[in-house]
């Protein structure tokens, strides 16, 4: 994908809320909260060199103001778990009346 095409894909994705095809991808699996800001994890260099791929499932507690209060790994390769947690902590959700729990799956695949 060229840089211009990638920028266009990001812009269109932001407008319609669709996921972007990328080696790192996250999917909010079951939540009534709207994601306002999504941060993709950095693929750990050690995992890249070892050619480790796969999914990491995390559970996050989201405060009423939309910030992520806590994150825990539910499953996935340990070398990828910290990167998924770090990214999830930077997500922001739309405000809501109460705290909620969301489950997100981060997919780590070589491009």
C-alpha positions as CSV (number, residue, x, y, z in Angstrom):
1,X,0.0,0.0,0.0
2,X,1.4,3.4,-0.9
3,X,1.7,6.2,1.7
4,X,-1.1,8.2,-0.1
5,X,-3.4,5.1,-0.2
6,X,-2.6,4.4,3.5
7,X,-3.4,8.0,4.5
8,X,-6.7,7.8,2.5
9,X,-7.6,4.5,4.2
10,X,-7.0,6.0,7.6
11,X,-9.1,9.0,6.8
12,X,-12.0,6.9,5.4
13,X,-11.8,4.5,8.3
14,X,-12.1,7.4,10.7
15,X,-15.1,8.7,8.9
16,X,-17.0,5.5,8.7
17,X,-15.6,3.7,11.7
18,X,-14.3,0.7,9.8
19,X,-11.1,-1.1,10.8
20,X,-7.9,-0.7,8.8
21,X,-6.1,-3.6,7.3
22,X,-2.8,-3.6,9.1
23,X,-0.3,-6.1,10.5
24,X,-1.5,-4.9,13.9
25,X,-5.3,-4.8,14.4
26,X,-7.6,-4.5,17.3
27,X,-11.3,-5.4,17.5
28,X,-13.6,-4.4,20.4
29,X,-15.5,-7.7,20.8
30,X,-18.4,-6.9,23.0
31,X,-19.1,-3.4,24.1
32,X,-21.8,-0.8,24.1
33,X,-19.1,2.0,24.5
34,X,-18.0,4.0,21.5
35,X,-14.3,4.2,20.9
36,X,-13.2,7.8,20.4
37,X,-9.5,7.2,20.1
38,X,-7.9,3.9,19.2
39,X,-4.1,3.2,19.6
40,X,-2.5,0.2,17.8
41,X,0.2,-1.6,19.8
42,X,3.8,-1.4,18.9
43,X,5.0,-4.8,17.7
44,X,7.7,-5.8,20.1
45,X,11.1,-6.2,18.4
46,X,11.9,-9.5,20.1
47,X,8.5,-10.9,18.9
48,X,9.2,-9.7,15.4
49,X,12.7,-11.3,15.3
50,X,11.2,-14.6,16.7
51,X,8.4,-14.4,14.1
52,X,5.8,-14.6,16.9
53,X,2.3,-13.8,15.7
54,X,-1.2,-14.3,17.1
55,X,-3.9,-12.6,19.1
56,X,-3.9,-11.1,22.6
57,X,-7.3,-10.7,24.3
58,X,-7.4,-8.0,27.0
59,X,-10.2,-6.9,29.3
60,X,-10.3,-3.2,30.2
61,X,-12.3,-1.3,32.8
62,X,-13.5,2.1,31.3
63,X,-14.3,5.0,33.6
64,X,-17.5,7.0,33.1
65,X,-15.3,9.8,31.6
66,X,-14.0,7.4,28.9
67,X,-10.5,6.8,30.1
68,X,-9.2,3.2,30.6
69,X,-8.8,2.6,34.3
70,X,-7.3,-0.9,34.2
71,X,-6.3,-3.6,31.8
72,X,-5.6,-7.3,32.2
73,X,-4.5,-9.9,29.6
74,X,-7.0,-12.7,29.3
75,X,-5.0,-14.7,26.8
76,X,-2.2,-14.6,24.2
77,X,1.5,-14.9,23.8
78,X,3.4,-13.3,26.8
79,X,5.8,-11.4,24.5
80,X,2.8,-9.7,22.9
81,X,0.7,-9.1,26.0
82,X,2.5,-6.0,27.4
83,X,2.3,-4.2,24.0
84,X,-1.4,-4.9,23.9
85,X,-1.9,-3.6,27.5
86,X,0.2,-0.5,26.8
87,X,-1.9,0.3,23.7
88,X,-5.2,-0.3,25.4
89,X,-4.4,2.1,28.3
90,X,-4.2,4.8,25.7
91,X,-7.6,4.2,24.2
92,X,-10.4,6.7,24.9
93,X,-14.1,6.0,24.9
94,X,-17.2,8.3,24.7
95,X,-18.4,9.3,28.2
96,X,-21.1,7.2,29.7
97,X,-23.3,7.2,32.8
98,X,-21.3,4.4,34.5
99,X,-18.1,2.4,34.5
100,X,-18.0,-0.5,32.0
101,X,-15.9,-3.5,31.1
102,X,-14.8,-4.1,27.5
103,X,-12.9,-7.0,25.9
104,X,-10.6,-6.2,23.0
105,X,-8.6,-8.6,20.8
106,X,-5.3,-7.3,19.3
107,X,-4.0,-9.3,16.3
108,X,-0.3,-9.3,15.7
109,X,0.7,-10.5,12.2
110,X,3.7,-9.9,10.0
111,X,3.0,-7.6,7.1
